[in-house]
């Protein structure tokens, strides 16, 4: 997933990085680069 327009928010635990774009959030597993959770607030 291309995250160039996304803003880094936080790291949850030790391997899940959370990014935001507008009201969307995605959780990306650091070791694989795969989106494991996606939600809208």
PDB file with SEQRES, HELIX, SHEET and CRYST1 records, atoms N, CA, C and O in Angstrom:
SEQRES   1 A   41  UNK UNK UNK UNK UNK UNK UNK UNK UNK UNK UNK UNK UNK          
SEQRES   2 A   41  UNK UNK UNK UNK UNK UNK UNK UNK UNK UNK UNK UNK UNK          
SEQRES   3 A   41  UNK UNK UNK UNK UNK UNK UNK UNK UNK UNK UNK UNK UNK          
SEQRES   4 A   41  UNK UNK                                                      
SHEET    1 AA1 4 UNK A   7  UNK A  12  0                                        
SHEET    2 AA1 4 UNK A  16  UNK A  21 -1                                        
SHEET    3 AA1 4 UNK A  24  UNK A  29 -1                                        
SHEET    4 AA1 4 UNK A  35  UNK A  40 -1                                        
CRYST1    1.000    1.000    1.000  90.00  90.00  90.00 P 1           1          
ATOM      1  N   UNK A   1       0.839  -1.179   0.000  1.00  0.00           N  
ATOM      2  CA  UNK A   1       0.000   0.000   0.000  1.00  0.00           C  
ATOM      3  C   UNK A   1       0.882   1.239   0.000  1.00  0.00           C  
ATOM      4  O   UNK A   1       1.840   1.327   0.767  1.00  0.00           O  
ATOM      5  N   UNK A   2       0.560   2.179  -0.849  1.00  0.00           N  
ATOM      6  CA  UNK A   2       1.308   3.432  -0.927  1.00  0.00           C  
ATOM      7  C   UNK A   2       0.814   4.383   0.162  1.00  0.00           C  
ATOM      8  O   UNK A   2      -0.350   4.782   0.163  1.00  0.00           O  
ATOM      9  N   UNK A   3       1.690   4.739   1.071  1.00  0.00           N  
ATOM     10  CA  UNK A   3       1.307   5.589   2.201  1.00  0.00           C  
ATOM     11  C   UNK A   3       1.877   7.000   2.100  1.00  0.00           C  
ATOM     12  O   UNK A   3       1.961   7.700   3.109  1.00  0.00           O  
ATOM     13  N   UNK A   4       2.269   7.430   0.906  1.00  0.00           N  
ATOM     14  CA  UNK A   4       2.908   8.739   0.767  1.00  0.00           C  
ATOM     15  C   UNK A   4       1.999   9.894   1.164  1.00  0.00           C  
ATOM     16  O   UNK A   4       2.495  10.915   1.639  1.00  0.00           O  
ATOM     17  N   UNK A   5       0.698   9.771   0.986  1.00  0.00           N  
ATOM     18  CA  UNK A   5      -0.229  10.847   1.347  1.00  0.00           C  
ATOM     19  C   UNK A   5      -0.846  10.641   2.729  1.00  0.00           C  
ATOM     20  O   UNK A   5      -1.686  11.434   3.156  1.00  0.00           O  
ATOM     21  N   UNK A   6      -0.443   9.596   3.421  1.00  0.00           N  
ATOM     22  CA  UNK A   6      -0.987   9.280   4.737  1.00  0.00           C  
ATOM     23  C   UNK A   6      -0.070   9.843   5.819  1.00  0.00           C  
ATOM     24  O   UNK A   6       1.132   9.994   5.603  1.00  0.00           O  
ATOM     25  N   UNK A   7      -0.635  10.152   6.974  1.00  0.00           N  
ATOM     26  CA  UNK A   7       0.109  10.679   8.112  1.00  0.00           C  
ATOM     27  C   UNK A   7       0.271   9.584   9.158  1.00  0.00           C  
ATOM     28  O   UNK A   7      -0.694   8.925   9.544  1.00  0.00           O  
ATOM     29  N   UNK A   8       1.508   9.402   9.608  1.00  0.00           N  
ATOM     30  CA  UNK A   8       1.773   8.428  10.671  1.00  0.00           C  
ATOM     31  C   UNK A   8       1.173   8.943  11.974  1.00  0.00           C  
ATOM     32  O   UNK A   8       1.375  10.103  12.331  1.00  0.00           O  
ATOM     33  N   UNK A   9       0.440   8.097  12.684  1.00  0.00           N  
ATOM     34  CA  UNK A   9      -0.154   8.490  13.966  1.00  0.00           C  
ATOM     35  C   UNK A   9       0.576   7.889  15.157  1.00  0.00           C  
ATOM     36  O   UNK A   9       1.012   8.607  16.057  1.00  0.00           O  
ATOM     37  N   UNK A  10       0.707   6.550  15.157  1.00  0.00           N  
ATOM     38  CA  UNK A  10       1.287   5.896  16.326  1.00  0.00           C  
ATOM     39  C   UNK A  10       1.644   4.461  16.001  1.00  0.00           C  
ATOM     40  O   UNK A  10       1.248   3.921  14.968  1.00  0.00           O  
ATOM     41  N   UNK A  11       2.401   3.851  16.902  1.00  0.00           N  
ATOM     42  CA  UNK A  11       2.681   2.422  16.827  1.00  0.00           C  
ATOM     43  C   UNK A  11       1.948   1.756  17.975  1.00  0.00           C  
ATOM     44  O   UNK A  11       2.130   2.119  19.137  1.00  0.00           O  
ATOM     45  N   UNK A  12       1.120   0.779  17.641  1.00  0.00           N  
ATOM     46  CA  UNK A  12       0.358   0.036  18.638  1.00  0.00           C  
ATOM     47  C   UNK A  12       1.110  -1.251  18.920  1.00  0.00           C  
ATOM     48  O   UNK A  12       1.383  -2.034  18.010  1.00  0.00           O  
ATOM     49  N   UNK A  13       1.441  -1.464  20.178  1.00  0.00           N  
ATOM     50  CA  UNK A  13       2.260  -2.625  20.509  1.00  0.00           C  
ATOM     51  C   UNK A  13       3.664  -2.403  19.981  1.00  0.00           C  
ATOM     52  O   UNK A  13       4.239  -1.331  20.171  1.00  0.00           O  
ATOM     53  N   UNK A  14       4.213  -3.400  19.326  1.00  0.00           N  
ATOM     54  CA  UNK A  14       5.553  -3.257  18.763  1.00  0.00           C  
ATOM     55  C   UNK A  14       5.588  -3.464  17.259  1.00  0.00           C  
ATOM     56  O   UNK A  14       6.647  -3.328  16.647  1.00  0.00           O  
ATOM     57  N   UNK A  15       4.434  -3.795  16.636  1.00  0.00           N  
ATOM     58  CA  UNK A  15       4.512  -4.116  15.212  1.00  0.00           C  
ATOM     59  C   UNK A  15       3.362  -3.584  14.368  1.00  0.00           C  
ATOM     60  O   UNK A  15       3.285  -3.906  13.182  1.00  0.00           O  
ATOM     61  N   UNK A  16       2.465  -2.780  14.937  1.00  0.00           N  
ATOM     62  CA  UNK A  16       1.337  -2.272  14.169  1.00  0.00           C  
ATOM     63  C   UNK A  16       1.420  -0.753  14.091  1.00  0.00           C  
ATOM     64  O   UNK A  16       1.227  -0.064  15.093  1.00  0.00           O  
ATOM     65  N   UNK A  17       1.704  -0.237  12.912  1.00  0.00           N  
ATOM     66  CA  UNK A  17       1.780   1.203  12.694  1.00  0.00           C  
ATOM     67  C   UNK A  17       0.439   1.705  12.173  1.00  0.00           C  
ATOM     68  O   UNK A  17      -0.120   1.134  11.237  1.00  0.00           O  
ATOM     69  N   UNK A  18      -0.077   2.770  12.779  1.00  0.00           N  
ATOM     70  CA  UNK A  18      -1.371   3.323  12.407  1.00  0.00           C  
ATOM     71  C   UNK A  18      -1.151   4.624  11.642  1.00  0.00           C  
ATOM     72  O   UNK A  18      -0.408   5.504  12.077  1.00  0.00           O  
ATOM     73  N   UNK A  19      -1.818   4.723  10.485  1.00  0.00           N  
ATOM     74  CA  UNK A  19      -1.720   5.896   9.622  1.00  0.00           C  
ATOM     75  C   UNK A  19      -3.105   6.478   9.401  1.00  0.00           C  
ATOM     76  O   UNK A  19      -4.106   5.767   9.487  1.00  0.00           O  
ATOM     77  N   UNK A  20      -3.163   7.793   9.113  1.00  0.00           N  
ATOM     78  CA  UNK A  20      -4.441   8.478   8.910  1.00  0.00           C  
ATOM     79  C   UNK A  20      -4.412   9.281   7.618  1.00  0.00           C  
ATOM     80  O   UNK A  20      -3.381   9.810   7.205  1.00  0.00           O  
ATOM     81  N   UNK A  21      -5.594   9.350   6.994  1.00  0.00           N  
ATOM     82  CA  UNK A  21      -5.806  10.211   5.831  1.00  0.00           C  
ATOM     83  C   UNK A  21      -7.255  10.667   5.909  1.00  0.00           C  
ATOM     84  O   UNK A  21      -8.175   9.889   5.660  1.00  0.00           O  
ATOM     85  N   UNK A  22      -7.451  11.939   6.259  1.00  0.00           N  
ATOM     86  CA  UNK A  22      -8.809  12.420   6.484  1.00  0.00           C  
ATOM     87  C   UNK A  22      -9.401  11.695   7.674  1.00  0.00           C  
ATOM     88  O   UNK A  22      -8.812  11.685   8.755  1.00  0.00           O  
ATOM     89  N   UNK A  23     -10.567  11.086   7.484  1.00  0.00           N  
ATOM     90  CA  UNK A  23     -11.196  10.352   8.585  1.00  0.00           C  
ATOM     91  C   UNK A  23     -10.974   8.842   8.477  1.00  0.00           C  
ATOM     92  O   UNK A  23     -11.621   8.070   9.184  1.00  0.00           O  
ATOM     93  N   UNK A  24     -10.072   8.422   7.605  1.00  0.00           N  
ATOM     94  CA  UNK A  24      -9.752   7.002   7.459  1.00  0.00           C  
ATOM     95  C   UNK A  24      -8.500   6.664   8.260  1.00  0.00           C  
ATOM     96  O   UNK A  24      -7.582   7.477   8.377  1.00  0.00           O  
ATOM     97  N   UNK A  25      -8.478   5.465   8.804  1.00  0.00           N  
ATOM     98  CA  UNK A  25      -7.324   4.958   9.539  1.00  0.00           C  
ATOM     99  C   UNK A  25      -6.992   3.569   9.022  1.00  0.00           C  
ATOM    100  O   UNK A  25      -7.887   2.785   8.707  1.00  0.00           O  
ATOM    101  N   UNK A  26      -5.708   3.268   8.936  1.00  0.00           N  
ATOM    102  CA  UNK A  26      -5.273   1.924   8.574  1.00  0.00           C  
ATOM    103  C   UNK A  26      -4.182   1.485   9.538  1.00  0.00           C  
ATOM    104  O   UNK A  26      -3.356   2.285   9.975  1.00  0.00           O  
ATOM    105  N   UNK A  27      -4.197   0.205   9.856  1.00  0.00           N  
ATOM    106  CA  UNK A  27      -3.155  -0.401  10.663  1.00  0.00           C  
ATOM    107  C   UNK A  27      -2.321  -1.300   9.776  1.00  0.00           C  
ATOM    108  O   UNK A  27      -2.835  -2.234   9.159  1.00  0.00           O  
ATOM    109  N   UNK A  28      -1.029  -1.014   9.715  1.00  0.00           N  
ATOM    110  CA  UNK A  28      -0.121  -1.752   8.837  1.00  0.00           C  
ATOM    111  C   UNK A  28       0.851  -2.553   9.697  1.00  0.00           C  
ATOM    112  O   UNK A  28       1.548  -2.006  10.552  1.00  0.00           O  
ATOM    113  N   UNK A  29       0.881  -3.858   9.450  1.00  0.00           N  
ATOM    114  CA  UNK A  29       1.823  -4.714  10.169  1.00  0.00           C  
ATOM    115  C   UNK A  29       3.228  -4.408   9.674  1.00  0.00           C  
ATOM    116  O   UNK A  29       3.523  -4.538   8.486  1.00  0.00           O  
ATOM    117  N   UNK A  30       4.079  -4.006  10.583  1.00  0.00           N  
ATOM    118  CA  UNK A  30       5.417  -3.539  10.229  1.00  0.00           C  
ATOM    119  C   UNK A  30       6.251  -4.610   9.531  1.00  0.00           C  
ATOM    120  O   UNK A  30       6.973  -4.302   8.583  1.00  0.00           O  
ATOM    121  N   UNK A  31       6.165  -5.852   9.978  1.00  0.00           N  
ATOM    122  CA  UNK A  31       7.022  -6.906   9.429  1.00  0.00           C  
ATOM    123  C   UNK A  31       6.642  -7.322   8.014  1.00  0.00           C  
ATOM    124  O   UNK A  31       7.507  -7.750   7.249  1.00  0.00           O  
ATOM    125  N   UNK A  32       5.358  -7.207   7.647  1.00  0.00           N  
ATOM    126  CA  UNK A  32       4.922  -7.647   6.318  1.00  0.00           C  
ATOM    127  C   UNK A  32       4.500  -6.504   5.403  1.00  0.00           C  
ATOM    128  O   UNK A  32       4.490  -6.661   4.182  1.00  0.00           O  
ATOM    129  N   UNK A  33       4.149  -5.351   5.984  1.00  0.00           N  
ATOM    130  CA  UNK A  33       3.667  -4.232   5.183  1.00  0.00           C  
ATOM    131  C   UNK A  33       2.213  -4.365   4.764  1.00  0.00           C  
ATOM    132  O   UNK A  33       1.718  -3.570   3.966  1.00  0.00           O  
ATOM    133  N   UNK A  34       1.526  -5.369   5.301  1.00  0.00           N  
ATOM    134  CA  UNK A  34       0.126  -5.599   4.937  1.00  0.00           C  
ATOM    135  C   UNK A  34      -0.806  -4.805   5.845  1.00  0.00           C  
ATOM    136  O   UNK A  34      -0.545  -4.641   7.037  1.00  0.00           O  
ATOM    137  N   UNK A  35      -1.900  -4.315   5.255  1.00  0.00           N  
ATOM    138  CA  UNK A  35      -2.942  -3.655   6.035  1.00  0.00           C  
ATOM    139  C   UNK A  35      -3.741  -4.742   6.748  1.00  0.00           C  
ATOM    140  O   UNK A  35      -4.326  -5.613   6.104  1.00  0.00           O  
ATOM    141  N   UNK A  36      -3.763  -4.688   8.071  1.00  0.00           N  
ATOM    142  CA  UNK A  36      -4.472  -5.703   8.840  1.00  0.00           C  
ATOM    143  C   UNK A  36      -5.771  -5.173   9.432  1.00  0.00           C  
ATOM    144  O   UNK A  36      -6.623  -5.953   9.857  1.00  0.00           O  
ATOM    145  N   UNK A  37      -5.930  -3.852   9.464  1.00  0.00           N  
ATOM    146  CA  UNK A  37      -7.181  -3.253   9.928  1.00  0.00           C  
ATOM    147  C   UNK A  37      -7.364  -1.914   9.220  1.00  0.00           C  
ATOM    148  O   UNK A  37      -6.404  -1.183   8.979  1.00  0.00           O  
ATOM    149  N   UNK A  38      -8.604  -1.616   8.897  1.00  0.00           N  
ATOM    150  CA  UNK A  38      -8.934  -0.355   8.245  1.00  0.00           C  
ATOM    151  C   UNK A  38     -10.289   0.097   8.769  1.00  0.00           C  
ATOM    152  O   UNK A  38     -11.226  -0.698   8.840  1.00  0.00           O  
ATOM    153  N   UNK A  39     -10.397   1.370   9.135  1.00  0.00           N  
ATOM    154  CA  UNK A  39     -11.669   1.867   9.653  1.00  0.00           C  
ATOM    155  C   UNK A  39     -11.815   3.357   9.394  1.00  0.00           C  
ATOM    156  O   UNK A  39     -10.841   4.054   9.107  1.00  0.00           O  
ATOM    157  N   UNK A  40     -13.044   3.830   9.501  1.00  0.00           N  
ATOM    158  CA  UNK A  40     -13.380   5.237   9.321  1.00  0.00           C  
ATOM    159  C   UNK A  40     -13.928   5.764  10.638  1.00  0.00           C  
ATOM    160  O   UNK A  40     -14.729   5.106  11.303  1.00  0.00           O  
ATOM    161  N   UNK A  41     -13.480   6.972  11.006  1.00  0.00           N  
ATOM    162  CA  UNK A  41     -13.997   7.565  12.244  1.00  0.00           C  
ATOM    163  C   UNK A  41     -14.954   8.689  11.929  1.00  0.00           C  
ATOM    164  O   UNK A  41     -15.495   9.313  12.841  1.00  0.00           O  
TER     165      UNK A  41                                                      
END                                                                             
